[in-house]
């Protein structure tokens, strides 16, 4: 009985450590996918004169996961509503998927502040806004990779050691 309890406690704490490591890994994947989507947005704004709805829909087909879903939802709502601003639609799309993404509050604030410029600026200013977001994403990706490299194994180790500590304490 004690052995079974010990195995369960150790398994649970190892899983908890793995969860924290995976959470950072998934954040990096979403940041990379968002960067790819924003690069597509930048190229379509620079070289095409398509409406924002069509641009977002086009990107939604190319972006993967939740990021693609957010772009698809924003495009669909923009196509339906004519009175709402692009900023409101962008914010609403990200807010609806907030529980499904691994981005930090800081990441989300940057993305939402970028949304404030959608549809309001001319082409040159919009490209500047996109460049600012891309620089942030590149920096966040670099810092996240360093953090994952540094802390990834640490999370597993802390999970295992805390499980052993609990087991020794209970026995």
C-alpha positions in Angstrom: 0.0 0.0 0.0 2.8 2.4 0.9 4.6 1.5 -2.3 1.5 2.3 -4.4 1.1 5.6 -2.6 4.7 6.5 -3.1 4.6 5.8 -6.8 1.4 7.9 -7.1 3.0 10.8 -5.2 6.2 10.6 -7.2 4.3 10.3 -10.5 2.1 13.3 -9.6 5.0 15.6 -8.7 6.9 14.5 -11.8 3.9 15.3 -13.9 3.6 18.7 -12.2 7.2 19.5 -13.1 6.7 18.3 -16.7 3.6 20.6 -16.9 5.7 23.7 -16.1 8.3 22.7 -18.7 5.7 22.0 -21.3 3.9 25.3 -20.6 7.0 27.3 -21.6 7.6 25.1 -24.6 4.0 25.7 -25.8 4.4 29.4 -25.3 7.5 29.4 -27.5 5.6 27.5 -30.2 2.7 30.0 -30.1 5.1 33.0 -30.2 6.8 31.5 -33.3 3.5 30.9 -35.0 2.3 34.4 -34.1 5.6 35.8 -35.5 5.0 33.8 -38.7 1.5 35.1 -39.0 2.6 38.7 -38.4 5.3 38.3 -41.1 2.5 37.2 -43.5 0.5 40.2 -42.5 3.4 42.5 -43.1 4.0 41.1 -46.6 0.4 41.2 -47.5 0.1 44.8 -46.4 3.3 45.8 -48.2 2.5 44.2 -51.5 -1.3 43.7 -51.7 -4.1 46.2 -51.5 -6.6 43.7 -50.1 -9.1 44.6 -47.4 -8.1 43.7 -43.8 -10.8 41.0 -43.7 -9.4 39.1 -46.7 -5.8 39.5 -45.3 -6.8 38.1 -41.9 -8.7 35.2 -43.5 -5.7 34.4 -45.8 -3.4 34.3 -42.8 -5.8 32.1 -40.9 -5.5 29.4 -43.5 -1.7 29.5 -43.2 -1.3 29.9 -39.5 -1.6 26.8 -37.3 -3.3 26.1 -34.0 -5.0 28.6 -31.9 -3.3 31.5 -33.6 -4.9 30.5 -36.9 -8.2 30.2 -35.2 -7.9 33.7 -33.7 -7.1 35.2 -37.2 -10.1 33.2 -38.6 -12.4 34.5 -36.0 -11.3 38.1 -36.4 -11.8 37.8 -40.2 -15.3 36.3 -39.8 -16.5 38.9 -37.3 -15.0 41.7 -39.5 -16.9 40.3 -42.5 -20.2 40.3 -40.5 -20.0 43.6 -38.6 -19.5 46.9 -40.4 -19.8 49.2 -37.4 -17.3 47.7 -35.0 -13.7 48.8 -35.2 -10.9 46.5 -36.1 -9.4 47.1 -32.6 -12.6 45.9 -30.9 -12.8 42.8 -33.1 -9.1 42.0 -32.6 -9.4 42.3 -28.8 -12.6 40.2 -28.8 -11.0 37.5 -30.9 -8.0 37.3 -28.5 -10.2 37.5 -25.4 -12.3 34.6 -26.5 -9.3 32.3 -26.9 -7.4 33.6 -23.8 -7.9 30.3 -21.9 -6.6 28.3 -24.8 -3.3 30.1 -25.3 0.0 29.9 -23.4 1.1 33.5 -24.0 1.9 35.6 -20.9 0.0 38.7 -19.9 2.9 40.8 -21.3 2.7 39.0 -24.6 -1.0 39.5 -24.8 -0.7 43.2 -23.9 1.7 43.7 -26.8 -0.6 41.9 -29.2 -3.6 43.8 -28.1 -1.8 47.1 -28.3 -0.8 46.2 -31.9 -4.5 45.6 -32.5 -5.2 49.3 -31.7 -3.4 50.3 -34.8 -5.2 47.9 -37.1 -7.2 49.8 -39.7 -6.3 53.2 -38.5 -2.9 53.9 -39.8 -1.6 54.4 -43.3 0.6 51.8 -45.0 3.9 53.1 -43.7 2.8 53.6 -40.1 1.1 50.1 -40.1 4.4 48.6 -41.3 6.2 50.4 -38.5 3.7 49.0 -36.0 4.2 45.5 -37.4 8.0 45.9 -37.1 7.7 46.9 -33.5 5.6 43.8 -32.7 8.0 41.6 -34.6 11.0 43.0 -32.6 9.1 42.2 -29.4 8.3 38.7 -30.6 11.9 38.0 -31.6 13.1 39.2 -28.2 10.4 37.2 -26.3 11.4 34.1 -28.3 15.1 34.5 -27.6 14.4 35.0 -23.8 12.0 32.1 -23.8 14.5 29.8 -25.4 17.1 30.7 -22.8 14.6 30.3 -20.0 13.5 26.9 -21.3 17.1 25.7 -21.7 18.0 26.9 -18.3 14.8 25.9 -16.4 13.4 23.0 -18.4 15.3 20.3 -16.6 15.0 22.2 -13.4 11.2 21.8 -13.4 11.5 18.0 -13.9 14.1 17.8 -11.1 12.1 19.9 -8.7 9.1 17.8 -9.4 11.0 14.6 -8.7 12.8 15.9 -5.6 9.7 17.3 -4.1 8.0 14.0 -4.7 10.8 12.2 -2.9 10.7 14.7 -0.1 6.9 14.1 0.4 7.4 10.4 0.3 10.3 10.5 2.9 8.2 12.8 5.1 5.2 10.5 5.0 7.1 7.3 5.6 
